Amino acid sequence: MATKKYIELQEFSDADLLNELKETEVQYRKLKLDHAVKGLENPQVIKEVRRDIARLNTEVRRREVAGLTEAQLAKRSKIRKRRRN
């Protein structure tokens, strides 16, 4: 089942998605530093931000794969098949 955040990400444009990814990565680094220096009230926030970054990266990659040509997809399938063996 698609989460609310995932559905929200699908509505973003490519530029908005990359911008959101950069902002989230900066936020993650800041949270990590703050947690190391003085501790956070709720350290669970770091985990949530890390997962948001993963969601954003997944959506970026999904769009890249969707834009590939047939030849590129065939080559990608061969590489993935070779990795499994």
C-alpha positions as CSV (number, residue, x, y, z in Angstrom):
1,M,0.0,0.0,0.0
2,A,1.4,3.4,-1.0
3,T,2.0,5.7,1.9
4,K,0.9,9.3,2.0
5,K,4.4,10.6,1.6
6,Y,5.0,8.4,-1.4
7,I,1.9,9.7,-3.1
8,E,2.9,13.2,-2.3
9,L,6.3,12.7,-3.9
10,Q,4.8,11.6,-7.2
11,E,3.2,15.0,-7.6
12,F,6.5,16.8,-7.4
13,S,8.3,18.0,-10.5
14,D,11.8,16.8,-11.2
15,A,13.3,20.1,-10.1
16,D,11.2,20.2,-6.9
17,L,12.2,16.6,-6.1
18,L,15.9,17.3,-6.4
19,N,15.5,20.5,-4.4
20,E,13.6,18.7,-1.7
21,L,16.4,16.0,-1.6
22,K,19.1,18.6,-1.1
23,E,17.1,20.3,1.7
24,T,16.4,17.1,3.4
25,E,20.1,16.0,3.3
26,V,21.1,19.3,4.8
27,Q,18.5,18.9,7.5
28,Y,19.8,15.4,8.2
29,R,23.4,16.6,8.6
30,K,22.2,19.3,11.0
31,L,20.2,16.9,13.1
32,K,23.2,14.5,13.3
33,L,25.5,17.3,14.4
34,D,23.0,18.6,17.0
35,H,22.5,15.2,18.3
36,A,26.2,14.6,18.7
37,V,26.8,18.0,20.4
38,K,23.8,18.4,22.7
39,G,21.4,15.6,22.1
40,L,18.0,15.8,20.6
41,E,14.7,15.7,22.6
42,N,13.4,13.1,20.1
43,P,16.3,11.2,18.4
44,Q,13.7,9.2,16.4
45,V,13.5,12.2,14.1
46,I,16.9,11.3,12.6
47,K,15.5,7.9,11.6
48,E,12.4,9.6,9.9
49,V,14.6,12.0,8.0
50,R,16.9,9.2,6.8
51,R,13.9,7.3,5.5
52,D,12.6,10.5,3.8
53,I,15.9,10.7,2.0
54,A,15.6,7.1,0.9
55,R,12.1,7.8,-0.4
56,L,13.3,10.8,-2.4
57,N,16.2,8.8,-3.9
58,T,13.9,6.0,-4.8
59,E,11.5,8.4,-6.6
60,V,14.4,10.0,-8.5
61,R,15.7,6.6,-9.6
62,R,12.2,5.5,-10.6
63,R,11.9,8.5,-12.9
64,E,15.3,7.8,-14.4
65,V,14.4,4.3,-15.2
66,A,11.1,5.4,-16.6
67,G,12.9,7.7,-19.0
68,L,15.3,5.0,-20.4
69,T,15.0,3.8,-24.0
70,E,14.4,0.2,-24.9
71,A,18.1,-0.4,-25.7
72,Q,19.1,1.0,-22.3
73,L,16.5,-1.1,-20.5
74,A,17.7,-4.2,-22.3
75,K,21.3,-3.5,-21.3
76,R,20.2,-2.8,-17.7
77,S,18.3,-6.1,-17.6
78,K,21.4,-8.0,-18.8
79,I,23.6,-6.4,-16.1
80,R,21.0,-7.2,-13.4
81,K,20.8,-10.8,-14.6
82,R,24.5,-11.1,-14.5
83,R,24.6,-9.8,-10.9
84,R,22.2,-12.5,-9.7
85,N,24.4,-15.3,-10.9
